[in-house]
Amino acid sequence: MEARRSGRCWRLPPRTRFVDKAKYRNYLRKSEEFERSAMQAAGREDWDASVANAIHSGISMADALAVFYLGKRSAAQEHEESVALLLLQLGIDRKEVGRAASHLGSLLRVKNRAEYEERLLGRRDSEQALKHLGRFKEWARAKLPR
């Protein structure tokens, strides 16, 4: 494992787990299920559940991309490493990946609020999460076989 210097601290490459490339479809399916759950929760005004499911849909889609292109997925506790895996190792134009990964990053920034904090999320939080999810998944679907 090679460490890279980033600012004032050292960053290690993302921790990964090898997965049979054909299994990317399983992560794609999970992503679709989580997205449907997010939409249904929003329809019931269950805003925290909507945001949490949107986040998990994005993570599963990132795993689908990583498995398809790299034969591995992030195995880290911190889901931000899913973004790092896409940025560092996916063989797609870095600027393009960066734009798409920014939407995934926006989802991940609200993960703790949605799942662990005492503050309840609202309609706007759900709308923002679903917007970022939609943009990330639109890009990601175009990178995967139909």
N, C-alpha and C positions, 0 to 999 in steps of 0.2 A: 504494500500500500504506500503510495507516494503522497507526501504532504505538500501542500501549496501555500505560499505566503499570501494572505489576504488582509490588507490594512496592517493592523498591529498584531493580529493573531494568526495562527496556522490553521488552515482548514484541511481536513482529511477528505478523500473522496467519499461519496455516499456509501453507506453499508448496503449491500445488496444480497439477494438470494436468487440463485439460478432457477429458472422456470422454463419448461418446454415451450418453445415459441408458439406452438399451436394453441396453447392455453390462453392466449390473449383474448380469445372470444369469451372466455368465462369472466374476465374482468370487464369486458365490454357489456356483457349481460348484467353484471352487478351494477355497473354504472347506470344502465337504463332503469333497473329496478329502483335504485336510490333516487333517481331523478323523478320517476313517477310518484314515489312516496313524498318527495319534496313538494311536488305540485298538489298532490291530494291534501297534504298537511296545510299548505297555504290556503286552499279552498275552505278548510275548516277553521282558518285563522289560528292554527297551531304554529305560531311563528318560529319558536325555538326548534321544533321538530322539522319544519320546512328548511331552515338554515342548516341544521345538522345533516339532514339527508342530502342537501345540495353539496355540502362539503365532501361527504363520503362518495357521492357520485363523481365529483372531480378527481378525488384521489384514485378511485377505481379506473377512471379513464386514463389518468397518468400511468397507472400500472399496465393497462392494456397497451399503451404506446411503448413503454419500456420493454415489456415482454415481447412484443412483435418485433421491434427493432434490435433489441440487445439480448434477448433471451434471459432477462433478469428483471427484478423489480426491487424497489427500495424495501429494506428490512429494518429501517431505523424506527425508533420510537417517535422521533420528531418528523412529522409529515413534510416539513419544509425540505427535507432531503429528497423527496420525490421531485420537487422543483429543481434541486441541484442536479439530480440524475438526468433530467431532461436537458438542462442547460449545458452540462459538461460532456455528456456522452452521446446524445442523440445525433445521428449523422444528418441533421437538417440545418439549413441556414440559421445561424445563431441569433440574428436579429428577429427573424420570424418566430423562432422558438421563444425568445425573450418576451415578445409581445403576448404570445399565447400564455406563457408561464406567468405573466403578470396577473392574468385573470385567476389562475389557480392560486397564486400567492394572496390575492385579495380574499379569496374564500378561506384560506388557511388562517389569515389574520383574525377572523372572527370565531374560529373553532372553539377556543377556550370560553369565550362569552356564551356561545350557544350551548355548550355542553356542561360547563362546570361552575360558572359564576352565578351569583344570586340575582343579577339583573336579568329581567325578561326582555326578550327581543320583540320587535314590533313589525308591522307591515313593511315599513321602509327597509328594514334589515333583510327581510325575506325577498323583497323585490330586487335589492342589490345583489344578494347571493345568487338568485336565479338568473339575473342578467349576466353576471360573471361566469356562471356555470354554462349558460347558453353559448357565450362567446368562445370559451375554452373548448367546449365539446364540438362546436361547429368546425373549428380549426382541426381538432384531433380526428374527427370522423373523416375528414378529407385526407388524412395521412394514413388511414387504415384501409385494407381491402374491403370491398362491399360484400 
